[in-house]
Structures are given as structure tokens and as C-alpha cells.
Amino acid sequence: MRIDEIRGKDDADLEVILKKTRRQLFDFRFKTATGENERPHEGREIRRTVARIETVLAERSQNIRGEKPHRDD
């Protein structure tokens, strides 16, 4: 997931995505340990996505980078 996609979501959505992504990372590590992993490069992308989401959430909680996204519903 790219950073501009992450910044476009609100905090509640990011929390859900973060939870799912952490689960993916857990499953990836489990597959790697059991030798079932066919795509070893996937781990790097999962870790980076988790880091990006955590960074955006931290920036928002500390009011470092702009406002939270608003929706025109």
C-alpha cells in the first residue's frame, strides 16, 4: 500500500487495515518457519506497510503533518 493511499484514509480505517496487515505478517512468518512460503520477498512489503501505517497514525496523534482527511459525503 502506498503512502498517499494510507494518508487518504481516516484513523478507524487505518486501525482495521493495520490489524489485518499484522495478521498477514504473522501468517507470513509462520509459513516461512514451516517451509511453505513460496514468495519470500513478500515479507519486506508487509513490514513496510505496517511501518507506513504506524507512522501516519503517530504523525496524526502528534499533529505533525496536517489534518485528518475529510470526506465530502
Secondary structure, DSSP 8 states (H G I E B T S, - for coil): --HHHHHTS-HHHHHHHHHHHHHHHHHHHHHHHHT--S-TTHHHHHHHHHHHHHHHHHHHHTT-SS-------
